């Protein structure tokens, strides 16, 4: 009842999972990942424990295959499970049980596995793998491209409801840190909404970098970051407000005041916020 992709990006070492299902809040069930460890997608008649237990085994230096083999051996209902893992070396392991609802199957390549069950067509997982491999975009967007490919092949035979995108870094001293953690819990077109949220996420990445640069006194570079944030989120009044202040402060008062007026029109309390911040 779900399609997903689990992967390690060879360029950055990041791990990621993207998933869509005709199921409420799929992001709370299927995707699991930990920096420097690996990623897991657990679905079909889902046993959530494959996620945290798989990560713990891989953290203890088990390969993806060793971790998955051990958990499957302990699972009496293994034939209704579909699970994929990728470890810190990019090794992939995947299991599609014989009693998963058709169309069900998976496809793998170096550092990536695509898997699906209860699909309209058996072409879904192959199309996902091809789309991921062929997308010349950053890693999170490549994962999203795989979801779009699944949709183009008919997707879940029951329809759509929720989607999620989870990405963690190659390594981190903080095991809880996530680079991207987006969920669409209940939506008639969850992949489109997930794409929108990723665009907003990118906008606020630029906003954050702009704030950091401004605090360090690099105002021109900060303005460039905020310009990119505004281009990605032109209707966001917070971005407009911050960018407007930056433009006023860097000698572009007419453009800056226009943005500030737009922000105030969307949310009149920005004026009070500015007064309190002085």
Secondary structure by P-SEA (a helix, b strand, c coil): cccccccccccccccccccccccccccccccccccccbbbbbccccccccaaaaaaaaaacccaaaaaaaaaaaccccccbbbbbbccccbbbbbbccccccccccccccccccccccccccaaaaaaaaaaaaccccaaaaaaaaaaaaaaaccccccccccbbbbbcccccccccccbbbbbcccccaaaaaaaaaaaaaaaaaaaaaaaaaaacaaaaaaaaaaaaaaaccccaaaaaaaaaaaaaacaaaaaaaaaaaaaaaccaaaaaaaaac
